Amino acid sequence: MNIKGSKILVTGGAGFIGSHIVDFLLRQGAAVRILDNLSFGTMENLVGVKDDIEFIQGDILDPETVAKSVKGMDIVSHHAAQLEIFVAAEDPSWDLKVNTIGTLNVFEAARQAGVGRVVNASSACVYGQKDGLTTETDSRKPNWAYGVSKLAAEEYGRIYSETKGLDVVSLRYSIVYGEREWFRRVLPIFLKRALDGKPPVVFGDGNQIRDFVHVEDVVRMHDACITDDRAVGEMFNVSTGIGVSVVELAQAVAKLFLDDPQIIHEQVAEGKPSAQIPGKRRNAAELKAMLLAPDKAKILLDWEPKVPLEEGLRREYEWAKAHPHRWGKILNSNWNV
Ligand SMILES: NC(=O)c1ccc[n+]([C@@H]2O[C@H](COP(=O)([O-])OP(=O)(O)OC[C@H]3O[C@@H](n4cnc5c(N)ncnc54)[C@H](O)[C@@H]3O)[C@@H](O)[C@H]2O)c1
């Protein structure tokens, strides 16, 4: 399917991933509307496209606003969410409400408006603690409240696909990185320190394995899911299948961007604040491994990740360097970081 001329709503389009999707859709000739409450995203992510989009500032928890936003759309890309692990742990009701009721509002409005397809941003967090490569058919047992709400949203999507005639595709993102990634995650903090000439700080031994997928690859996968009918009703890992430990990530950043490629280890108990990184707490109940097999997307949609980690790190570093004001504080955050 060619999306030129298609009308596409992107919820969460002022955020990190959503804004990259918006850029891509506009380049393909789609007409883009965005629904975002700007609780976490920023109009700065849309500055290059502000004259080419329709922007609705509103909340996915408000069914009327969602219905108004969905009206007349051919496709919905649903990326608005509460995704802060600490917020979910401290206020699971709020997390559940935004991610589940908000998503249901989007599905129901899309069904009523006769939308052709919804792409729903899900998360690797639906799986919880796993050893080795995780595939889509593996059991799901989230370790964080956030994973529970994302899993519920995904299951509602499946039900809407199977019983209500709405085509929903869910994408289980691993760790998405790249330009505009929000501050206070591990990689942006490493990069910010490197920009200041300081070594990365690794909490504990840093042996946790993570799967970093570049946002450009995510955008290509998203495109495959709106253009290819084989995606309908499916859920896909969106990942590289390449495990990188946090300490390896720190070493890569130090090697690429520091004259003296040292790293620092800080012993921080899970859930406790760091002495080295003001405002940063170590996640509680951390996953030892998050590594998702991308094979299903390759077999069914001929998609595979293309951006090598080193290139992705260079791009994000250059972006961070060009946007120092985005890094001085924790953006739009009202919790105690
Ligand atoms: N970034 C990752 O590594 C990652 C990994 C797995 C899943 N995801 C999922 O991808 C999606 C996008 O994540 P992101 O990293 O771009 O996050 P983000 O915070 O940058 O983007 C989310 C956007 O949604 C908006 N938003 C939040 N609550 C809203 C509400 N109630 N109503 C309307 N808008 C609201 C925010 O203002 C923000 O612009 C989310 O669904 C997230 O759960 C992201």
The ligand as a Gaussian input file, in Angstrom:
#p B3LYP/6-31G(d) Opt

LIG

0 1
 N       11.636000       4.600000      23.875000
 C       11.686000       3.287000      24.035000
 O       12.768000       2.704000      24.154000
 C       10.414000       2.474000      24.083000
 C       10.528000       1.102000      24.354000
 C        9.379000       0.325000      24.387000
 C        8.149000       0.901000      24.131000
 N        8.057000       2.238000      23.872000
 C        6.721000       2.792000      23.610000
 O        6.796000       3.655000      22.487000
 C        5.884000       4.743000      22.648000
 C        6.600000       6.073000      22.459000
 O        7.668000       6.153000      23.395000
 P        8.725000       7.360000      23.377000
 O       10.018000       6.805000      23.823000
 O        8.637000       8.080000      22.101000
 O        8.163000       8.234000      24.570000
 P        7.860000       9.796000      24.681000
 O        7.538000      10.087000      26.104000
 O        8.966000      10.566000      24.046000
 O        6.550000       9.950000      23.802000
 C        5.267000       9.741000      24.319000
 C        4.420000      10.955000      23.967000
 O        3.089000      10.728000      24.441000
 C        2.606000      11.943000      25.023000
 N        1.604000      11.566000      26.029000
 C        1.834000      10.955000      27.220000
 N        0.665000      10.756000      27.851000
 C       -0.309000      11.239000      27.042000
 C       -1.720000      11.321000      27.160000
 N       -2.351000      10.872000      28.254000
 N       -2.425000      11.884000      26.149000
 C       -1.774000      12.360000      25.044000
 N       -0.440000      12.319000      24.891000
 C        0.291000      11.762000      25.883000
 C        3.818000      12.628000      25.613000
 O        3.664000      14.021000      25.757000
 C        4.907000      12.255000      24.581000
 O        5.016000      13.248000      23.576000
 C        5.228000       4.540000      24.007000
 O        3.986000       3.889000      23.827000
 C        6.183000       3.635000      24.746000
 O        5.514000       2.855000      25.720000
 C        9.166000       3.035000      23.856000

